[in-house]
Amino acid sequence: MDTFQIHVITWNVGSAQPPDDITSLLGLNVGDGNTDMYIIGLQEVNSMINKRLKDALFTDQWSEVCMERLSPFGYVLVTSQRMQGVLLLVFAKYFHLPFLRGVQTETTRTGLGGYWGNKGGVSARMSVFGHRLCFLNCHLPAHMENSDQRMEDFESILQQQQFEGQAATGVLDHDVVFWFGDLNFRINDLDMQVVKSAIDNNKYSALWEKDQLNMAKDSETVLEGFQEGPLKFPPTYKFDVGTDTYDTSGKKRKPAWTDRILWRMRATAPVGTAEKRGSLSGLTSGTKVTQHYYRSHMEFTVSDHKPVSSIFTLQFPYRVDVPLVTLMVEDEWNCVADATAKFRLAPNYSRSSWDWIGLYKVGFKHHKDYVGYVWAKQEDNDFQRLEQQVQVYTAVKSPDSSCLHPLIPQRCSSSLL
């Protein structure tokens, strides 16, 4: 069995600018280098008109700071999706890119009856070594009394998000689904003083029993199969900005675990034959998901929410371990003739006139971050046989060709092969 480690982060950033250092949030200061993929879901990214116009021309600040911090460690932005203030970023180690296929994104607006994107969900789905994964970042309605509306909006998001292709057209059709975001569920019944006393004395289990989301798991069909680790960290909402002090404003919002990370595995056996809620779960095919930790990050104070993160290990057999495209290049380029890339295609690969090969600097941030590119030569159909090869020149003017390397051919649709 092979393992694949995923680091999921959710944070309602409250329209704030990124902090100077997000190293601890990404776990890069204590990380062992085994993380294969980062999934970052943000809510309330600044979406004022002037800010949105700037972001349309340039990369938004949050995406940029994440890329700047992760690219030196070999992570590349695979895909991103934004809906007003809701932003989803997917990063992976660069050497995994040939095995991430069928990348698609979706958005669903639920604000103002579906006309406004301040609330709703954005998702990204893909095949990872032949296993279908979906990541869903949601910002659901606020306020204590809207628990039912939150469930209705979540169900609506699941119904509306449909992907292209015959396999896994809906979110819940995927082998593993990660659902996270500012889900906005609150703590019922208990008054402010009781909640704060429980927090001060680390008696989180008493609050967990009154958490709206945990209570809903027993009655809401749409939550069937979703799992969550124990909430062993303080409620992540609502804080005075710049402090670790819960809301002292006139509204005095009651603390709550609004920011959550859950996961669900596609059932291949009758419900009840396996453990429904726990840190370890598996399918009859042998796939397992293990949650290593589930925590908040109290050191970040730029928002009235604290970020939450979790690391998961997916244990599964690699169903896809051969690239669709194999590149053969010279290790060192000393003359123009060396700047030649030969590539060979797998027999089942369907060519397109939009195929291209990009030349990238080591440490590149995303697929558009190329130094140069060339269209891949289109050949007759019989070219697709495995033993056939094509070569193209990828030379570009650069003061230091030793820090450049070609990447697998791509298509203008930006879908990774």
N, C-alpha and C positions, 0 to 999 in steps of 0.2 A: 504494500500500500504506500502511495506517495502522499506527502503532506503539502498543504498550501495555506499560508498564514495570512489572515486578513485583519487589518487594524481599522476599526470603524470609529468615527468621531462625529458627534453632533453638538452644535452650539448655536444658540440664538444670540447673535452678536449685537443686537440692539442698535443698529445703524452706526456702530462705532468703527473707527479705523483699526486695522490690525495692530496688535501689540508689537513691540520691537523684536521680541524673541518668542517663538512658539516651539522651541526645541523640546521642552518637557511635555507639551501637549502631544507632539508626534512621537514621543518616546525615544528620540534620537540620542539623548544623553545617557540612557541606560540600555538602549536596544542592543540586541545580540546580532542584528543584521539579518535575521531570519524572516522579517516581514516581507511578504511577496506583493501585497496590494494594500493601498490606503484608500479608504472610502470616507470622504469628508462631506458632511451635510451641514449647511449653514442656513439660518433663518434670519430675517430682518436685516439682510445686507442693504446698505444705503441705496434706496431706489428713488430718490428725488429726481425730478426731470433733468436737471443739469448734470447730476451724477450719472444717470442712465445714458445720456448723450455721450458723455466722456467715455463710459465703459463700452459703448458701441464702437467707438473708434480705437480704443486701447483696451488692454486686458484689465479687468477690475482688480482692485488692490488685494483682495483676499486670494484670488487665484494666483496673482503674481507672487505674493509672499509665500504661498504654499509651494509653488514651483521653484522659487529661489532656494527654499530650504531643503527640498527633497531631491532636486536634480543632482547635486553633488554626490548623493548616495546611490545614484543609478536609477532613480524613479522618473518615469515619463508620464505626462498627463495623457491618459488613454482617451477620455471623453469628459465633457462637462455639459451641464444643462442648467439654465437659469430661467426662473419665472418670477419677475419682479425681485422681491427680496429673498426668494428661496433658491439656493444654489447647491448643486451637487457636483463634486469633483471626484474622479476616479483615477488613481495613479497605480502604476505597476512597474516592477523591475523591467528594464529594457529588454532583457533576454527572454522575457515571457511573451513579448508582443506577437511573435508568430503563432502563438497558441491561444490568443484571445480573438475570437471570431464572432461574427454576427452582432456587432455592437450597435445598439439602438437606444434612443432616449424618448421619453414621453413626458408630457406635462398635463396636469388637470387643475383647472381653476375652480375653487369652490366659494371664494369670497363674493359677496353681493349676488348670491344665487347663481354663481358660476360665471359671472361677467368680470370679476376682478381677481387678480392673481396674488393678492396679499396673503391669501390662505389657499391651501391645496397641496398637491404633491408633484414632485419631479422624480423620475426614475431613470435608471440605466440598466440594460440587460445585455448579457453576452454569454458566449460559450467559453468556459475556461478549461482547457485540456479535455474538451468534450463534455463537460458538465455545465448545465444551464443555471446561471446565477442571475438574480435580480436584486437591485438595491433601490429602495424607495424612501425618499426623504420627504417628510410631511410637516406642514405647519397647520394645525387644526384650530378650531374656534376656541377663544379664551373664555374665562369666567366660570365660576363654580357651578352655575345652574345649567351649563350647556353640555353636560356629559353625553346626553342622548344625541345632540347635534354632532358632537365629535364622532360618535360611532356611525352616524348616518353619512357624514362626509367621507370617512374612511371607506365605507362600503361603496360609496359613489366613485371614489378614486379607483378602487379595485375594478369596478365594472367598466369604467370609461377607458382605462389604460389597456390598449390592445396593440400588440406588436405584429410586424409583418413576418410571414413565414408559417409553415405548417406546424412546427413544434413550438410549444410554450407561447401561445399567443397572448395569454393573460398573465398577470403578475403571479398568481398562485399556481400556474402551470409549471413553474420553474422548479428545478431540483432543490434549490435552497433560496430562500427570500430573506433579506435583511430589511427590517422596517425600523426606521428611526426618525428622530426629529423633535421639534417642540410640539409634542402631542397634547399638551395643555391640560392633562387630567389633574384633578385636585384631590385634597384630602377631605372626606366627608365628616360631618357630625361634630368633630372635635373643635373646640374654640382655640383662639390664638395662644393663650397661655399654656394650655395642655400640649399643643404642638411644640411650642418652643421649649417647654420643660423636657419633653421626650427627646428633642434634639440635643439639648444640653447634657442629658444623661445617657446619650447613645442608645436609647431604647427605640430603635427604628422599627422593630417588628410591630409595635403597637400602632404606629402610623401606617405601616404597610397594609395592615388589615383593613384600613379605612380608605386606602387609595382607590380611586374610581376605576382605574384601568385594571387593577388586580381583581376588584369585585366584579367587573364586567366579564372577565374571562370565564366565569362559571355560567353566564347566561347568554352571551352574545355568540351566535353561531359563526359570525365572520372572524372571530378570534380563535376559532378552533385550530389547534396545532401550533399556535404561536407560543414561543417560550421566552423567558426572561430570567436573567440571573437575579439573585437576591439584592435588594437595595440596601447595601451596607454603608452607604455614604449619605451625608446630610442632603435634604431637599435642595435642589439647584435653583430655585426661584422663590421669592424675589428679593434681590439685594439692592442696597443703596450703591449706585455706581461708584467705583473706586474703593470699595470697602468689602469686608466680609460680614457686614451687618445686615440682617434682614430688614425689610422695608420699614422705615420710620416716617414715611410721608403721611399725609392726611388719610390716604386710602388704606394704609397698613395691610397690604395684601398678605394673606396667610401663606406661609411657606408650603411648597409643593414640589413633588418630583414631576415637573412638566417635561423634562428632557430625558428621553428614553431610547433604548436600543433593544429590539427584539429580533428573533429569527424564527423561521419556520421551514420545515423540511417537507417535501411533497410525500404524502403518505403512499406507500406501496403495500401496506398491510393494514388490516382492520384496526380502527382506533381502539386502544386499550391493550393491544398486544405488546406494546412497548411503553417505556416510561414517557409520559406526556410532557412533564416539566422538569428540567434538570439541566445541569451543565453539560451532560453528554447525551447525545441522541444519534440515532442511526436509521438507515433505510435497509431493507432486505437485500439491496444490492451491495451492501458493505460500506456505503458512504457514512461517515460520522462527522459530527460537528462538536468541537469541544471549546467551551468558553474559558479562557485563562484568567481574565479579570474583568471587572465591571466597576468603573470608578468615576469620580468627579475630579475636577482640577480647580481647587479653591484659590490657587495663586493668581488666577486671571480675574481682573476686576474692571475691565473696560466696559462690561455689559451688566445688566441687572440679572442675567443668567450666568451660571457656571457651565463650562463645557463638560461633556461626558464622553468617555471613550471605553472601548472594549476590544480585546484581541481574541480572535477565534482561529482555531486550526481546523481546516477541512482535510479529512483523511479519505482519499479515494484513489482508485486506480486511474492512471492517465490513459484515457481512451484515445487521445490525440497526442502523439509525441514526435510526429514528423512534420516539418514545415511544408506548407503548400509551395513555397518558393525557397530554393537554396541558392545563396549567393557565393560566388568564388571570386576573391579579390587578392591582389598582391599585398603583402604585409607592409612593404615600403614602396613609396612612389618616388622614383628618381628621374623619370622622364615621362613624356606624354604617353608613351606606349604602356607604361605601368598603370595608368589611370583607366583601366578597363575592368568592368564588372561582368562576369559571366553568371548567368542564372539558369537554373534548371527547375522545371515545374513538375509537380506531382501529377499523375495521370488524371486525377479527377478535378483538376483545377480548370476553371472556365476563364479564358482570357477575355480582356476588355480593351477597347481602344483608349480607355482612360488610365491604363496602368502606367505608373512612373516609378523611377528609382530616385531616391533623395540622398544627398550627401550631407552628413551631420557632423557637428563638432561633438567630441566626447563630452558628456554632461548636458546634452540637449534637453529642452524642457517638454516639448510636445511635437507632434508630427509636422506642424507648420514652421518649426524652428530650423528649417534646412538652410544650408549655405548655398546649395544649388540643386537642380534636379534635371533629369532627362527623361523623355518619354520612352517607355519600354517598347522595343521593336515588336510590331505585330506580324505574326507569321501565319502560314496556312494551317489548317486544322491538324494536318498530320504532324505538325511541330510539337503537339502536346504530348507526344510520347516521351517517357521518362528519360530515355537516353539522349534526346535532343537537347542542345544548348544554344543560347543566344548570347551575344556579347554587345555591350554598349559602352561608349566612352562617358565617364563621369567626371572628367577633369574640370576644375574650376580654379580661378586665380585665388591663391591663398598664401599668406606669408609663412604658414606652418602646416604643411600637408600631413605631418605626423600626428596631428591631433584631430584628424578627420577620419570618418569611416562611413561607408555606405550602409543604408538600412534597406530592409526588404522592400520590394515594389509595393506601391499603394495605388489607390484610385482617388480621383478627384472628389469623390463623395466623402472622403476622409475615413472610410471604414477600413479598419486594420485587417490585414489578411491573416 
